[in-house]
Structure formats: C-alpha cells, structure tokens
Amino acid sequence: MRKSRYLRRGLGFIGLVLLTASYCFAQEEPDWVISQAGQQPLSEHFSVYRHSGSSLSLQAVQALDAKGAFEPAQTGKPAATNFGLTRDEVWMQLRFSTPEELPERWLLEIAHASLDRVELYLSVNQQDYEYQRSGDLLTFSQRSFQHRHPVFDLTLQPETDYTLYLRVASEGTLSVPVTLWRPDALWQQDQLSYSLLSAYYGLLVALLVYNLFLFLSLRDPLYLTYVAFISTLAVGQAGLTGFTGQFIWPDNAWLAHLSPTGGVSAAGFFGALFVHGFLGNTPRRLRLGWLMPMISLGYALTFLTTVFWSYYHGAIAVNLISLVFAFTALSLGAVSFYHRQPGARFFVLAWVALLTGVLVISLHNLGLLPSNFLTSNALLIGSALEMLLLSLALADRINRIQQARDEAQAQSIQLRQEMVETLEKSERQLEERVAERTSALEEANRELQKSHHLLEYQAHHDALTGLANRKLLSQHFKQVKRQADEQNMGFTVVVADLDKFKQINDTWGHQAGDEVLITLARRLLAAVNHQDTLARVGGDEFVALLPGLQDRQLAEQYCQQLLRTAIEPIVLSQGTTIIPGISLGYAIYPQDTTDIDQLLNLADKAMYQNKLSNTLGFN
C-alpha cells in the first residue's frame, strides 16, 4: 500500500512537471509584436475560450490554455471577437513581445461600453499577473481607468515577452473589439467621437425642445408622445455609448447597467404609441388597430423583464420586438403614403433611414462590411435621421391638415360667409395669442439668459473684489499649462498674502478689512497685463498667473513692482490711513516643477519664508 501511494504521488508529480513544461514551451513564440503605430487593432490576434457555468479562476484557464483549449479568432474579420447575445464567460488570450524601442505607456481599449464585467491579467514572462477590472457593473470611480469604454493602463518594457488574458462576461451583446492605443492617439480619437456624439445629442435636445413647444402651443398629445420617445431613446443611446456611466449615473452602476436595454424598451413603448397615433386611420383601415398597442405592451413587458427579472432575456426580447416594430411601422407607413395621408412621405423615409442604419451596423458586426466612419456609426446616423424626418413628418402633417382646412373653407365661402368671417376672426385671435406667447417666451428666454450669465459670473468670481476665484483660476491654469507645453514656453505663479490682516480686522473692524482687500485688489489688477489672471483664493491671499513670464530676473522685477504698488497708504472711509504690508512668493513653470499643485506650493512656501523674514526674497 505504501509503495502504491508513493508511486501514485511520483506519477502525479511527473505529470505536473510535464504539463508545466508543455505550457512553458507553448509560450516561447509570441502571437504578435507591438509596433510604433498609435492605434493597433488586436481582436484578430487573440485566442478565445468560451465557458458556460460558474466562473473560472486564472489558474484553471492557464491549465486549459496549456492543453490547447483556446481557439484562434477569425483572422481578417472586423468583428472577430463579436460573440452576440450569450451568457458564456469568454476568456481571450494574447502573447506578444515588445521591440527594442517602445514608448512605456499604452492604453488597451475595449470599444463596447455596455459590457458588464471586463478583467485583465498581464504578466511578464509568465510571472506574477497584474490585475485590472472595468465594466458597467462598476461605478465610474471603481474602474481601473476612468473612461466611457473599458480601458486599461499598461506599462510595457522594451524587448520583453508578455502574456495577456481578458475575462469578459455580459448579459447584453458580448462584443469585444480590442485596440491598443498610445495615449495621445486615443485622446485624439476621443475628441472626434465626443464631437460626433455631442452633435447627435444636441440634435436630440433640439428636436425635444421643438416638439415640446409644439405640444404646449397645440396641446396635441402626439407631440408629447414624440418627446417621450426622443427622451427615452437618448437614455438608451447614452447607455450604449457609455455616457450614462460617465456623466448621468457615475455613482449608480445598476442604473448605468440597465440603461441600454431599459432605455430602448421605453423608447419602443412610446414609439409604438406615436406610430399608432400618427398613422391615424391606416391601421383601422387594415383592421390592424390592435397591432401597435400590442407592440407597445410587448416593449413594456420587456422593460419590466429587464428591470425586475433578467437583463439577458430583456436584451433578446428588445432586439426581436424592435425588428418586428421597424418593419411593421415601415409597412403601415407605405400604405399611408399610398393613400396620401399627411406626413406619410417623411414617415416612410424616417423608417427607411432607421432600418438602413440597423442593417449596416448588423453587417458590420458580422464582419461582412469593413470598419469605417459610416459603418461604425450607422445606428447613430440612422436614428438621428429618423428623428429629424419624423419631426418633418409632424410638420408636414400640420401643413397638410391646414391645407385641407383652407380648401374646405374656400368651397363653403359662398354658402357660409358669416361662418368664414367668424373663423377668420378666431384665427386672428389665435395668431395674436401665438404671437403673445412667442413674445413672452422670448422675454422669458432673455431673462433666463441674463440670470444664467449672472450665475456664471458669480460662480467664477470673488463676490467682494470681483477678481477670479479658485475655480476660474484652476481653469486658466489648465489652459496656460497646455499652451506652455504646446509652445515650449513657461509661466510664473505669484502668491501674495497681506501681513497682519487679522490685526486690521481686530483694530478697525471687518469693514475696514474689506476696504483694504478691495483697494489692494484694484492696485494689483492695475499692475498685471490683460492676458494675466489675478485671483483671490483665500481671505487675504491672492494668486497672479503670468503666462509667458519665465525669466527669473524679470519675475523678481515684476514682484518688486507689485510690492511697490501694493504698499501705498490706504485711506479708509472712516478717515484712518493704513500702510498695508504684503508678502510675495513666486515659482516658475517648468523650471521649478511641472506639477501645478507643487508649483503653487513652492510659490506659497516662498511667500511664507518672506513673511517670516519680513523681507522680500523670492524662490
């Protein structure tokens, strides 16, 4: 028995050694070598393992990798790592090496914002693994890198072999388009994408406000239904683009997680009601008056399913119902167009635009179309065109109804002259009311703009002296630092603090202290240039931001000038003359430091040294 036990242990040890050796030899050749390019798509380079059931540990996945369980992704396919709607846990593995010359910092982006959980494991030569996580089940602050997409910050060394594992799971569409970026390249790409998304949401807001005003003017509930459709669709699109997790609910991962499917379900609910009301007699003429209410009910049940039961089943349902809804609305719209119903032509074009966008993005995700600006943003473009054309359809509907009304009035003018006169009088009254409402709205808008400008000014300026406050100073710091870095120049920060300011308050009162601060602020403001920033950041502390001033001798002279300006006697309203004392300190960017907070600390420290010595010394 003892020999048998020793034999089994020996065989097990040998098997473990062989397994480890095979795993190590399997890693000798990297799958890919990083280049110097700023953007490097990685999806087709990964090997993939799909697992259903309980979550696997990294050690278990490594063992499966050693046995060859991972399969290579489809090479050459734009959607090589698009797995559709699945509850499987997907592990993706990539072995890569770095060349002799390589920037140290890289960013790994998974450009699909609605993924639930994304975990990254990175090791050098298969040693200890670095771990990072992201996904919409985490609040924005909990993510390893705060971005609307799952992004991971990688520090890579030249001439080194790396092993990378990604664990991805999601109850919605599990698409994992992976790209390796240099930070500046990702920043440039973000500027473009944020600009396009801003234009898209700006269009949504404009259409929403426009139709809301129409509802307030005409009291037609159809416009309110359309406003609800736009609002909920905006929430759904914000969830798909990651805006809900970044801007709307950054501290509520549950709401950010539900927003894509929940928002689209709510949009479908109101969209079906809108189609039912807009098409009017067409569904009843075809004996399909029940169809759109049933689709709306289906969307409502999908919304409840998503929120209270299963997000996965809700995602499947919303895709199926949306397909039925789009084709049904298009068919009913075509019938309405045939019967020349008001607004039908724009209605049909709207749904053609939406269906085209859905078709193009689907073919792109399946790898049948190449990745470019149009294919990647087809759904956003299609939905934007749809909402714009639906607004035109509403306007055309009003116009056609008005034309029909005018024709009816023209036909009955000879028989009912008195009725026409009464109607014309009513129309004039209506126009006067509309004009009055328009004028009132314009006046209210002007007052609102004045209030907004006042609040904006108060939010960025000190109430006592009228100088910039700490918030505005921080914004100017960022602008000046960016300009200095771009132009390879520097700037100077001067910190000024009144000497014995508490003694002034205690002796002559706080009103006298306020007069001293106001007078000193005016003197300092007169001494700085128009491109400089002077801010009050504390009770008796001022900060001057001087762009372009990077010579230490000039900075010394500048501070001497400020000192001479500040210490002139001040005559208070009560007749007392005060000679203020002031201590100055400065620091220069980037000679002293490139960190803004440290730059302020150095200037502040120099100021306090001067205050203690009661002489003017500079950093």
C-alpha positions in Angstrom: 0.0 0.0 0.0 2.8 2.4 0.9 4.7 1.7 -2.3 1.5 2.2 -4.4 0.9 5.5 -2.7 4.4 6.7 -3.4 4.1 5.5 -7.0 0.9 7.5 -7.5 2.5 10.6 -6.0 5.5 10.2 -8.2 3.4 9.8 -11.4 1.3 12.8 -10.4 4.5 14.9 -9.8 5.9 13.8 -13.2 2.6 14.7 -14.9 2.5 18.1 -13.3 6.1 18.8 -14.4 5.3 17.7 -18.0 2.2 19.8 -18.0 4.1 22.9 -16.8 6.9 22.2 -19.3 4.4 21.9 -22.2 2.8 25.1 -21.1 6.1 26.9 -20.9 7.3 25.7 -24.4 3.9 26.7 -25.8 4.6 30.3 -24.8 8.0 30.6 -26.5 6.7 32.2 -29.7 4.7 35.3 -29.2 1.5 35.7 -31.2 2.2 39.3 -32.1 4.8 42.1 -31.8 3.9 45.6 -30.9 4.7 48.3 -33.5 5.2 52.0 -33.0 1.8 52.8 -34.5 -0.5 54.9 -32.3 -3.5 52.7 -33.0 -3.2 48.9 -33.3 -6.4 46.7 -33.6 -5.9 43.4 -31.7 -9.1 41.5 -32.0 -8.0 39.1 -34.7 -4.7 38.3 -32.8 -6.5 36.8 -29.8 -7.2 33.2 -29.0 -10.6 32.5 -27.4 -12.1 30.1 -24.9 -15.9 30.2 -24.2 -17.1 28.7 -20.9 -20.6 28.3 -19.6 -21.3 27.7 -15.9 -19.5 29.0 -12.8 -16.7 31.4 -13.3 -13.2 30.0 -13.9 -10.1 31.1 -12.0 -7.0 32.3 -13.7 -5.1 29.1 -12.7 -7.8 27.0 -14.3 -7.7 29.0 -17.5 -3.9 28.7 -17.7 -4.3 24.9 -17.4 -6.9 24.9 -20.2 -4.5 27.1 -22.3 -1.7 24.6 -21.8 -4.0 21.8 -23.1 -4.8 23.8 -26.2 -8.4 24.7 -25.3 -8.1 28.2 -26.8 -9.0 28.7 -30.4 -7.7 31.5 -32.6 -10.1 34.3 -33.5 -11.2 34.7 -37.1 -8.3 36.4 -38.8 -9.1 39.3 -41.0 -12.7 39.8 -39.7 -13.5 43.2 -38.3 -15.9 41.5 -35.8 -13.6 38.6 -34.9 -14.5 38.9 -31.3 -18.2 39.6 -31.5 -20.0 36.8 -29.7 -23.6 38.2 -29.9 -26.1 37.6 -27.1 -24.6 35.0 -24.8 -24.3 34.2 -21.1 -21.0 32.4 -21.7 -17.9 33.7 -19.9 -15.3 34.5 -22.6 -11.6 34.3 -22.0 -9.3 35.9 -24.5 -5.5 35.2 -24.6 -2.7 37.0 -26.4 1.0 36.5 -26.2 3.0 39.4 -27.5 6.5 40.9 -27.4 7.9 44.4 -27.5 10.6 45.7 -29.8 13.9 47.3 -28.8 12.5 50.9 -28.9 9.0 51.4 -27.5 7.1 54.1 -25.5 6.5 52.9 -22.0 2.8 53.8 -21.5 -0.1 52.2 -23.6 -3.8 52.1 -23.2 -5.8 48.9 -24.1 -9.4 49.8 -25.1 -12.4 47.5 -25.5 -14.7 49.7 -27.5 -18.0 48.4 -26.3 -19.4 50.4 -23.4 -22.2 48.1 -22.2 -20.1 45.1 -21.2 -20.9 44.0 -17.6 -17.5 42.7 -16.4 -14.1 43.0 -18.1 -11.0 41.8 -16.2 -7.4 42.0 -17.4 -4.5 39.8 -16.3 -1.0 40.8 -17.7 2.3 39.1 -16.9 5.9 39.4 -17.9 7.4 36.1 -18.9 4.5 34.3 -17.2 5.4 35.5 -13.8 3.1 37.4 -11.4 0.0 38.8 -13.1 -1.1 42.4 -12.9 -4.9 42.6 -12.4 -7.3 45.4 -13.5 -11.0 45.5 -13.9 -13.8 47.5 -15.6 -17.3 47.2 -16.9 -20.7 48.8 -16.4 -21.4 46.9 -13.2 -18.8 49.1 -11.5 -19.3 52.7 -10.7 -17.2 55.1 -12.8 -14.8 55.7 -9.9 -14.2 52.0 -9.3 -12.9 51.3 -12.8 -9.2 50.8 -13.2 -9.2 53.6 -15.8 -12.0 56.2 -15.9 -13.3 56.1 -19.5 -16.7 55.6 -21.1 -15.3 52.3 -22.6 -13.4 49.7 -20.6 -9.8 50.9 -20.8 -6.7 49.6 -19.1 -3.4 51.4 -18.5 -0.4 49.3 -19.5 3.2 49.9 -18.7 5.4 47.9 -21.2 9.1 47.5 -21.2 11.2 47.0 -24.5 12.4 43.6 -25.6 10.0 41.7 -23.2 7.6 38.9 -23.7 4.1 39.3 -22.2 1.0 37.1 -21.7 -2.4 38.8 -21.6 -5.7 37.3 -20.5 -9.1 39.1 -20.8 -12.1 37.7 -19.0 -15.4 39.2 -20.4 -19.0 38.5 -19.4 -22.2 40.4 -20.1 -25.9 39.8 -20.2 -26.2 42.0 -23.2 -24.4 41.8 -26.5 -20.9 40.5 -25.9 -18.7 42.2 -28.4 -15.0 42.7 -27.6 -13.3 45.0 -30.2 -9.8 45.4 -28.7 -7.4 48.2 -29.7 -4.0 49.1 -28.3 -3.5 52.9 -28.2 -0.8 55.3 -27.5 -2.4 57.8 -25.0 -2.2 60.8 -27.4 -3.8 58.8 -30.2 -6.7 57.7 -28.0 -7.1 61.3 -26.8 -7.4 62.5 -30.4 -9.8 59.7 -31.3 -11.9 60.6 -28.2 -12.1 64.2 -29.3 -13.6 63.1 -32.7 -16.0 60.6 -31.1 -17.1 63.1 -28.4 -17.7 65.8 -31.0 -19.9 63.5 -33.1 -21.8 62.3 -30.0 -22.2 65.9 -28.8 -23.7 66.8 -32.2 -26.0 63.8 -32.0 -27.3 64.6 -28.5 -27.5 68.3 -29.5 -29.9 67.3 -32.3 -31.9 65.2 -29.9 -32.2 68.1 -27.4 -33.2 70.5 -30.2 -35.9 68.1 -31.5 -37.1 67.5 -28.0 -37.5 71.2 -27.2 -39.0 72.0 -30.6 -41.7 69.3 -30.2 -42.3 70.2 -26.6 -43.1 73.8 -27.6 -45.4 72.5 -30.3 -47.2 70.4 -27.6 -47.5 73.5 -25.4 -48.8 75.5 -28.3 -51.2 73.0 -29.9 -52.0 70.7 -26.9 -51.8 67.7 -29.2 -50.7 64.7 -27.1 -49.0 63.2 -30.2 -46.2 65.7 -29.7 -45.8 64.8 -26.1 -45.6 61.1 -27.0 -42.8 62.0 -29.5 -41.0 64.0 -26.8 -41.1 60.9 -24.6 -39.8 58.8 -27.5 -36.8 61.1 -28.0 -36.0 61.3 -24.3 -36.0 57.6 -23.7 -34.1 56.8 -26.9 -31.5 59.3 -25.8 -31.1 57.4 -22.5 -30.8 54.1 -24.4 -28.2 55.5 -26.8 -26.3 57.1 -23.8 -26.1 53.6 -22.3 -24.8 52.1 -25.5 -22.1 54.8 -25.8 -21.1 54.7 -22.1 -22.4 58.2 -21.3 -24.8 57.0 -18.6 -21.9 55.5 -16.6 -19.7 58.5 -17.2 -22.0 61.5 -16.9 -25.6 60.6 -15.9 -25.2 58.0 -13.2 -21.5 57.7 -12.5 -22.2 56.5 -8.9 -25.0 54.1 -9.7 -23.8 51.1 -11.6 -27.2 49.5 -11.6 -28.9 52.3 -13.5 -26.0 52.6 -15.9 -26.2 48.9 -16.5 -29.9 48.9 -17.2 -29.9 52.0 -19.4 -29.1 50.4 -22.8 -31.9 47.8 -22.9 -34.2 49.6 -20.5 -33.9 52.9 -22.4 -34.5 51.3 -25.8 -37.5 49.3 -24.4 -39.0 52.6 -23.1 -38.3 54.3 -26.4 -40.1 51.4 -28.2 -43.1 51.7 -25.9 -43.6 55.4 -26.7 -42.5 54.9 -30.4 -45.3 52.3 -31.0 -47.8 54.7 -29.4 -46.6 57.5 -31.6 -46.9 55.4 -34.8 -50.4 54.4 -33.8 -51.5 58.0 -33.3 -49.6 59.4 -36.3 -50.9 56.9 -38.9 -54.5 57.6 -37.8 -56.9 55.6 -39.9 -54.4 53.4 -41.7 -54.3 50.6 -39.0 -58.1 50.7 -38.7 -58.5 50.5 -42.5 -56.4 47.4 -42.5 -58.1 46.0 -39.3 -54.8 46.3 -37.5 -55.8 48.9 -34.9 -54.6 46.4 -32.2 -51.1 45.9 -33.6 -49.2 48.9 -32.4 -50.8 48.8 -28.9 -49.7 45.1 -28.7 -46.2 46.0 -29.7 -46.2 48.8 -27.1 -47.3 46.3 -24.5 -44.5 44.0 -25.6 -42.0 46.7 -25.0 -43.5 47.5 -21.6 -43.2 43.8 -20.6 -39.6 43.8 -21.9 -38.8 46.8 -19.8 -40.2 45.1 -16.7 -38.4 41.9 -17.5 -35.1 43.9 -17.8 -35.5 45.7 -14.5 -37.0 43.1 -12.3 -36.1 39.7 -13.7 -33.5 39.1 -16.4 -31.5 41.6 -18.4 -30.4 38.8 -20.8 -33.9 37.8 -21.7 -34.9 41.5 -21.9 -32.0 42.1 -24.4 -33.2 39.2 -26.6 -36.8 40.4 -26.5 -36.0 44.0 -27.3 -34.0 43.0 -30.4 -36.8 40.8 -31.7 -39.6 43.2 -31.0 -37.6 46.1 -32.5 -37.2 44.2 -35.7 -40.9 43.4 -35.9 -41.7 47.0 -34.9 -39.5 48.6 -37.5 -40.7 46.5 -40.4 -44.4 46.8 -39.3 -44.1 50.6 -39.0 -42.5 50.8 -42.4 -45.2 48.7 -44.0 -48.0 50.7 -42.4 -46.2 53.9 -43.4 -46.0 52.7 -47.1 -49.8 52.1 -47.0 -50.4 55.6 -45.6 -48.1 57.0 -48.3 -50.1 55.2 -50.9 -53.3 56.8 -49.6 -51.6 60.2 -49.4 -52.0 60.6 -45.7 -50.5 63.8 -44.3 -46.8 63.4 -43.3 -46.6 59.8 -44.7 -43.7 60.5 -47.1 -41.4 61.7 -44.4 -42.6 59.0 -42.1 -41.6 56.3 -44.6 -38.2 57.9 -45.2 -37.6 58.1 -41.4 -38.1 54.3 -41.0 -36.0 53.6 -44.1 -33.2 55.6 -42.5 -33.5 53.6 -39.3 -33.7 50.2 -41.0 -30.7 51.1 -43.1 -28.7 52.0 -40.0 -29.7 48.8 -38.3 -28.8 46.7 -41.4 -25.4 48.3 -41.9 -24.4 48.0 -38.2 -25.5 44.4 -38.2 -23.5 43.6 -41.3 -20.5 45.4 -39.8 -20.7 43.5 -36.5 -20.9 40.2 -38.5 -17.7 41.1 -40.3 -19.3 41.5 -43.8 -18.6 45.2 -44.1 -15.3 47.0 -43.4 -14.8 49.3 -40.4 -15.0 52.9 -41.3 -16.8 56.1 -40.1 -20.1 55.3 -41.8 -20.4 51.6 -40.8 -19.2 52.1 -37.2 -21.7 55.0 -36.6 -24.6 53.7 -38.8 -27.0 53.3 -36.0 -26.4 56.8 -34.6 -26.7 58.3 -38.1 -29.8 56.3 -38.9 -31.6 57.1 -35.6 -30.6 60.8 -36.0 -32.1 60.9 -39.5 -35.1 59.0 -38.3 -35.9 61.5 -35.6 -35.3 64.5 -37.8 -37.5 63.1 -40.6 -40.2 62.2 -38.0 -40.2 65.9 -36.9 -40.6 66.9 -40.6 -43.4 64.4 -40.9 -45.1 66.1 -37.9 -44.6 69.5 -39.6 -45.9 68.2 -42.9 -48.9 66.7 -41.2 -49.7 70.1 -39.7 -49.2 71.7 -43.1 -51.4 69.2 -45.0 -54.2 69.4 -42.4 -54.0 73.2 -42.7 -54.2 73.0 -46.5 -57.2 70.7 -46.3 -58.9 73.1 -43.9 -58.2 76.0 -46.3 -59.7 74.1 -49.2 -62.8 73.3 -47.2 -63.2 76.9 -46.3 -62.8 78.0 -49.9 -65.5 75.6 -51.0 -68.0 76.8 -48.5 -67.3 80.6 -48.6 -70.2 81.4 -50.9 -72.8 79.5 -48.7 -71.5 80.4 -45.3 -70.0 83.9 -45.5 -70.8 84.6 -41.9 -69.1 81.4 -40.7 -66.0 82.3 -42.7 -65.8 85.8 -41.1 -66.2 84.2 -37.7 -63.5 81.7 -38.5 -61.2 84.4 -39.7 -61.7 86.4 -36.5 -60.9 83.3 -34.5 -57.8 82.7 -36.5 -56.6 86.3 -35.9 -57.2 85.9 -32.2 -55.3 82.6 -32.3 -52.4 84.3 -34.2 -52.4 87.1 -31.6 -52.2 84.6 -28.8 -49.4 82.7 -30.5 -47.6 86.0 -31.0 -48.1 86.9 -27.4 -46.9 83.5 -26.2 -43.9 83.8 -28.6 -43.1 87.2 -27.3 -43.5 86.0 -23.7 -41.2 83.0 -24.3 -38.6 85.3 -25.9 -38.7 87.7 -23.0 -38.5 84.8 -20.5 -35.6 83.4 -22.5 -33.8 86.7 -22.4 -34.4 86.9 -18.6 -33.2 83.4 -18.3 -30.0 84.1 -20.3 -29.4 87.2 -18.1 -29.8 85.1 -14.9 -27.5 82.4 -16.4 -24.8 84.9 -17.3 -25.1 86.4 -13.8 -24.8 83.0 -12.1 -21.9 82.0 -14.4 -20.1 85.2 -13.4 -20.8 84.7 -9.7 -19.6 81.1 -9.9 -16.2 82.1 -11.3 -15.5 85.4 -9.4 -15.0 86.5 -5.9 -18.0 88.4 -4.5 -16.0 91.0 -2.6 -13.3 92.0 -5.0 -14.7 90.9 -8.4 -11.5 89.0 -9.1 -11.4 85.4 -10.4 -12.0 82.8 -7.7 -10.3 79.5 -7.2 -12.5 77.7 -9.8 -11.8 80.1 -12.6 -8.1 80.2 -11.6 -8.0 76.4 -12.0 -9.4 76.6 -15.4 -6.9 79.2 -16.5 -4.1 77.1 -15.0 -5.1 74.2 -17.3 -5.3 76.5 -20.4 -2.0 78.2 -19.7 -0.2 74.9 -18.9 -1.5 73.4 -22.2 -0.4 76.5 -24.2 3.0 76.5 -22.5 3.6 72.8 -23.3 2.5 73.2 -26.9 4.7 76.3 -27.4 7.6 75.0 -25.3 7.4 78.1 -23.0 6.8 78.7 -19.3 4.8 80.9 -17.0 5.1 82.3 -13.4 2.8 82.0 -10.5 3.0 84.7 -7.8 1.3 84.2 -4.4 0.6 87.4 -2.3 -0.6 87.5 1.3 -1.4 90.5 3.5 0.7 91.0 6.6 -1.2 91.3 9.9 -4.5 91.3 8.1 -6.2 89.9 11.3 -4.8 92.9 13.2 -6.5 95.3 10.8 -9.8 93.5 11.3 -9.5 93.4 15.0 -8.5 97.1 15.3 -10.7 98.8 12.7 -13.3 96.2 12.0 -14.2 93.9 9.2 -15.5 96.7 7.0 -12.0 98.2 7.1 -10.5 94.9 6.3 -12.9 94.6 3.3 -11.8 98.1 2.1 -8.2 97.1 2.3 -8.8 93.9 0.3 -10.8 95.8 -2.4 -8.2 98.6 -2.7 -5.4 96.1 -2.8 -7.2 94.0 -5.5 -7.7 97.1 -7.6 -4.0 98.0 -7.3 -2.8 94.5 -8.2 -5.2 94.3 -11.1 -3.9 97.5 -12.5 -0.4 96.2 -12.3 -1.0 93.0 -14.2 -1.4 92.7 -18.0 -4.7 91.9 -19.8 -3.6 88.3 -20.6 -2.6 87.7 -16.9 -5.0 86.2 -14.3 -5.4 87.7 -10.8 -7.4 85.7 -8.4 -8.4 85.9 -4.7 -8.1 82.3 -3.3 -8.4 83.0 0.4 -9.3 85.6 3.0 -6.2 87.8 2.4 -4.4 85.6 -0.2 -4.1 86.5 -3.9 -2.6 84.5 -6.8 -1.3 86.0 -10.1 -0.9 83.7 -13.1 1.6 85.3 -15.6 1.7 83.5 -19.0 4.9 83.8 -20.9 7.0 85.1 -18.0 9.7 82.5 -17.5 12.8 84.6 -16.8 13.7 84.6 -13.1 15.2 88.2 -13.2 12.1 89.5 -14.9 9.9 87.7 -12.3 11.9 89.3 -9.5 11.4 92.8 -11.1 7.7 92.1 -11.6 7.3 91.1 -7.9 9.1 94.3 -6.9 6.7 96.3 -9.0 3.7 94.5 -7.4 5.1 95.2 -3.9 5.6 98.9 -4.6 2.1 99.2 -5.9 0.6 97.3 -3.0 2.2 99.1 -0.1 1.0 102.6 -0.9 -1.0 104.0 2.0 -4.7 103.3 2.1 -7.2 105.9 3.5 -10.2 104.2 4.9 -13.8 105.6 4.7 -13.6 106.3 8.4 -10.6 108.6 7.8 -7.9 106.2 9.1 -4.7 105.8 7.0 -3.2 102.3 6.8 0.0 101.3 5.2 -0.5 97.7 4.2 2.1 95.1 4.4 2.3 92.3 1.9 4.5 89.2 1.4 5.1 87.8 -2.1 6.5 84.5 -3.4 6.7 83.0 -6.8 7.6 79.9 -8.8 8.3 79.3 -12.5 6.9 76.6 -14.7 8.6 74.3 -15.8 12.0 75.3 -14.3 10.8 74.8 -10.7 8.3 72.0 -11.3 5.9 70.7 -14.0 3.1 69.9 -11.5 0.6 72.7 -10.9 -0.2 71.8 -7.3 3.5 71.6 -6.5 4.1 74.9 -8.3 1.5 76.7 -6.1 3.1 75.0 -3.0 6.5 76.3 -4.0 5.2 79.8 -4.5 3.3 79.7 -1.3 6.3 78.4 0.6 8.4 81.2 -0.8 5.8 83.7 0.3 5.7 82.4 3.9 9.5 82.5 4.0 9.4 86.2 3.0 6.6 86.8 5.6 8.7 85.2 8.4 11.8 87.2 7.4 9.8 90.4 6.7 12.0 91.0 3.7 11.3 90.4 0.0 13.0 87.2 -1.1 12.0 85.1 -4.0 12.1 81.4 -4.9 
